[in-house]
Structures are given as structure tokens and as C-alpha cells.
């Protein structure tokens, strides 16, 4: 299992919900944090908590719906000289639930794809060369298990696209110590999931961070949080490495 003490993780959507919980868990393990939110002040709570745990941390802000703003954020991280070892692409948006799904507007797809697919991949592409040069990196892209719901077409299609590009990219990284995998937190009671979701956000831990700690040089897997519910992080990583093979080895 990877020792993340002293490493740097970029966590998008870190101010609340699953991103906030993931950031806390990473800080507990001694991982330094770059915390992203739409507005910097939204991360005040997790920033203070991380600093109190003794790790280095700072906040960056960006509207992931604006690619130029995403690029500006990446340049800001570069200017600070931060070496990003781990990426948790957690931030996402669910535009609307369209009961009249045959009237789904094009805007649902446009905004969903920029935030849920394009910006996360621009972040991956930006930091991957450095990871490959140093011989270490972990990327976890947050996906969704939603299926057969045309009412959420923009959201589900953008996550399906993220799955596709993550798995395809992982085929080029397979066998190296730079790994890219997916994590499905399940339907949780977050701002995105809504108040009627069956699962507490805490149920997504440790599943959504398993990919940051796995150390078996395998990519392209989907770490569904429900498979690891109730386990310690150590148990979850051991289970993932024992039971989950890369899709390229089928």
C-alpha cells in the first residue's frame, strides 16, 4: 500500500460532501493537499482542519465549466512549484432531472461534459507528464453507476465518457507506477445526490480513495465504494488488489 505522507494530492470539489471527506482522510495519512472549490472561501473549513493535522495545504478556485479558468488554476499550481502526485477528480455537476426527457435541452450535455469529462481530463493531461517522468502517480476519476435513466442523460453520458477515456488512457499506463482508475461513490446524500439518496456520504469512504493507495501497477478499474463499505483502508486496498484485475487482462 502506498505511503502518501509528504506527497501532494489535488482534490477537486473538496469543500463539501465526498470531496471533503476524502480530503480529511488523505490529511489523516499525512498527505499534503491542494483543495479546489468554485470559490476559495468554501474550502476554509477543510483547509483549517488539514492544517491542524500537520500537513501542508492551500486552496485554489476555478469554475470547471470554464476551461480557461481550469487552465488558470493549473498554472497557479505550477507557479507555486507544487509537485502533484495524486489527483482525485471528485467535482461534478448533475444539471437537472428531466421528467420530460424527450425535451432534454442541448445545454444539459454541454455543461455536463465540460465539468464532468473535459475539465477532469485536462487536469489529468496536465499532470501526467510529470508523474511519468518521476515514475509515480495516482489518478482517481469519480464516475457514476446511473443506468437506464434518460431523465439524467447529460450527467450519465458525461460520466460514461469519463469512464471511456479513463480506461483507454489506462491501457497506456498499465504496468507502470502511474495508475489511473475510477471510483463510484454510490448514490449518497450530498448536494449532487439529493436528500433522498439511500447512502450517507461517509459510506463512500474508503472506496473513493482506494485508487490513491493501491500499489499493484494496474489501471482502468472501477472501485465501487459499496464493495469496501465497513472496511479499513488497509483492508480495502488489500481486497482491491486481490480481487480486481485490469480490464486489459480479460
C-alpha positions in Angstrom: 0.0 0.0 0.0 1.3 3.5 -0.9 2.6 5.7 1.9 1.2 9.1 1.0 2.9 11.0 3.8 4.6 14.1 2.3 3.1 13.6 -1.1 0.7 16.2 -2.7 -2.8 15.5 -3.8 -5.1 17.7 -5.8 -8.7 17.2 -4.8 -11.5 18.9 -6.8 -14.7 19.7 -5.2 -13.1 19.5 -1.8 -15.3 21.9 0.1 -18.2 19.5 0.9 -19.6 16.1 0.5 -17.4 13.2 -0.6 -14.6 15.5 -1.7 -14.4 17.0 1.8 -14.4 13.5 3.4 -11.8 12.3 1.0 -9.6 15.3 1.8 -9.8 14.6 5.5 -8.8 11.0 5.1 -5.9 11.9 2.9 -4.7 14.5 5.5 -5.0 11.9 8.3 -2.5 9.9 6.3 -0.1 12.8 6.1 -0.8 13.8 2.6 -0.4 17.5 1.6 -3.4 18.9 -0.1 -4.3 21.3 -2.9 -8.0 21.9 -2.3 -10.2 23.0 -5.1 -13.6 24.7 -5.0 -15.6 27.1 -7.1 -14.8 29.8 -4.5 -11.8 29.7 -2.3 -13.7 30.6 0.9 -15.8 27.5 0.5 -12.7 25.5 1.5 -12.0 27.4 4.7 -13.2 24.5 6.9 -11.3 21.7 5.3 -8.2 23.9 4.9 -8.1 24.7 8.6 -8.7 21.0 9.6 -6.0 19.8 7.3 -3.5 22.4 8.7 -4.4 21.3 12.2 -3.5 17.7 11.2 0.0 19.0 10.5 0.0 18.7 6.7 0.7 21.5 4.2 -2.4 22.7 2.3 -3.7 25.5 0.2 -6.8 26.4 -1.8 -7.3 27.0 -5.5 -10.5 28.1 -7.1 -11.9 27.5 -10.6 -15.2 27.3 -12.4 -14.7 23.9 -14.1 -17.4 24.9 -16.5 -14.9 27.3 -18.0 -11.9 25.6 -19.5 -9.8 28.8 -19.4 -10.5 29.1 -15.7 -9.4 25.4 -15.2 -6.2 26.2 -17.1 -5.6 29.2 -14.9 -5.9 27.1 -11.8 -3.4 24.6 -13.2 -0.9 27.4 -14.0 -1.4 28.7 -10.4 -0.4 25.3 -9.0 2.6 25.2 -11.3 3.8 28.7 -10.3 3.7 27.5 -6.6 6.1 24.7 -7.6 3.8 22.0 -6.2 4.6 18.5 -7.5 1.2 16.8 -7.8 1.5 13.1 -7.0 -2.2 12.2 -6.6 -5.4 13.5 -8.3 -8.8 12.9 -7.0 -11.2 14.3 -9.7 -14.2 14.4 -7.5 -16.1 17.6 -8.6 -19.1 17.1 -10.8 -22.5 18.5 -11.6 -25.9 17.0 -12.2 -27.7 19.6 -14.2 -31.4 18.5 -13.8 -33.7 15.6 -13.6 -35.8 15.8 -16.7 -39.1 14.1 -16.2 -39.9 15.0 -19.8 -36.7 13.6 -21.0 -37.6 13.9 -24.7 -37.3 17.6 -24.1 -33.8 17.4 -22.7 -32.0 20.6 -23.9 -28.6 20.6 -25.5 -27.3 22.7 -22.7 -27.6 19.7 -20.3 -25.0 17.9 -22.4 -22.8 20.9 -23.0 -22.4 21.9 -19.3 -22.2 18.3 -18.1 -19.5 17.3 -20.5 -17.3 20.3 -19.7 -17.5 19.9 -16.0 -17.7 16.1 -15.7 -15.5 15.0 -18.6 -13.4 17.7 -20.2 -12.0 19.6 -17.2 -11.1 16.4 -15.3 -9.2 15.1 -18.3 -7.5 18.4 -18.9 -6.3 18.1 -15.3 -5.1 14.6 -16.0 -3.2 15.6 -19.1 -1.6 18.5 -17.4 0.0 16.5 -14.6 0.6 13.1 -16.2 3.9 14.0 -18.0 5.4 14.9 -14.6 4.1 11.8 -13.0 5.6 9.7 -15.8 8.9 11.5 -15.6 9.1 10.9 -11.8 7.8 7.3 -12.0 4.9 7.8 -9.6 1.3 9.0 -9.9 -2.2 8.1 -8.9 -5.3 9.4 -10.5 -8.9 8.6 -9.4 -11.7 9.9 -11.6 -15.1 9.8 -9.9 -17.8 8.1 -12.0 -21.4 7.1 -11.5 -23.4 3.9 -11.5 -26.5 5.6 -13.0 -28.0 3.5 -15.8 -31.3 3.4 -17.8 -32.3 6.9 -16.7 -32.8 9.1 -19.7 -34.0 11.7 -17.2 -30.4 12.3 -16.3 -29.0 11.9 -19.8 -26.5 14.8 -19.7 -25.0 13.6 -16.4 -24.9 9.9 -17.2 -23.5 10.4 -20.7 -20.7 12.7 -19.4 -19.8 10.1 -16.8 -19.8 7.3 -19.4 -17.5 9.4 -21.5 -15.2 9.9 -18.5 -15.2 6.1 -18.0 -14.2 5.5 -21.6 -11.3 8.0 -21.7 -10.0 6.9 -18.3 -10.0 3.2 -19.3 -8.4 3.9 -22.7 -5.7 6.1 -21.2 -5.1 3.5 -18.5 -4.1 1.0 -21.2 -1.1 3.2 -21.9 -0.1 3.3 -18.2 -0.7 -0.4 -17.3 2.3 -2.0 -15.6 3.8 1.3 -14.6 3.8 3.1 -11.2 1.5 5.7 -12.7 -2.0 4.4 -12.3 -5.4 5.8 -13.3 -8.6 4.3 -12.1 -12.3 5.1 -11.5 -14.3 5.3 -8.3 -18.1 5.1 -7.9 -19.2 6.5 -4.6 -22.8 5.3 -5.0 -25.9 7.3 -4.5 -25.1 9.4 -1.5 -26.9 12.2 0.3 -24.8 15.1 -1.0 -25.8 18.3 -2.7 -25.5 16.4 -6.0 -27.2 13.2 -4.9 -30.0 15.0 -3.0 -31.6 14.4 0.4 -33.4 11.2 -0.6 -30.4 9.2 -1.6 -30.1 5.9 0.4 -26.5 6.2 1.4 -24.7 8.6 3.8 -21.6 10.3 2.2 -19.4 8.5 4.8 -20.3 5.2 3.1 -18.1 6.3 0.1 -15.0 6.1 2.3 -12.6 4.3 1.9 -13.8 3.2 -1.6 -13.3 6.5 -3.3 -9.7 6.8 -2.2 -8.6 3.2 -2.7 -7.1 4.1 -6.0 -4.8 6.6 -4.4 -3.3 3.8 -2.2 -3.3 0.8 -4.4 0.2 -0.3 -5.4 -0.2 -3.1 -8.0 0.5 -1.2 -11.2 -3.0 -1.8 -12.6 -5.2 0.8 -14.2 -8.7 1.1 -15.7 -10.6 -0.4 -12.8 -13.8 0.9 -11.2 -13.6 0.9 -7.4 -17.2 0.9 -6.4 -17.5 2.2 -2.8 -20.1 -0.4 -1.8 -17.6 -3.2 -2.2 -15.4 -1.7 0.6 -18.0 -0.4 3.0 -17.1 -1.1 6.6 -13.5 -2.0 5.8 -10.4 -0.2 7.0 -8.4 1.5 4.3 -5.8 -1.2 4.6 -8.4 -3.9 4.2 -10.0 -2.1 1.3 -6.7 -1.8 -0.6 -5.8 -5.5 0.0 -9.3 -6.5 -1.2 -9.0 -4.3 -4.3 -5.5 -5.7 -5.2 -6.6 -9.3 -4.6 -10.0 -9.2 -6.4 -9.9 -6.6 -9.1 -8.0 -7.1 -12.2 -7.4 -4.6 -15.0 -9.8 -4.7 -17.9 -6.9 -5.2 -20.3 -6.1 -8.6 -18.9 -9.5 -10.1 -19.7 
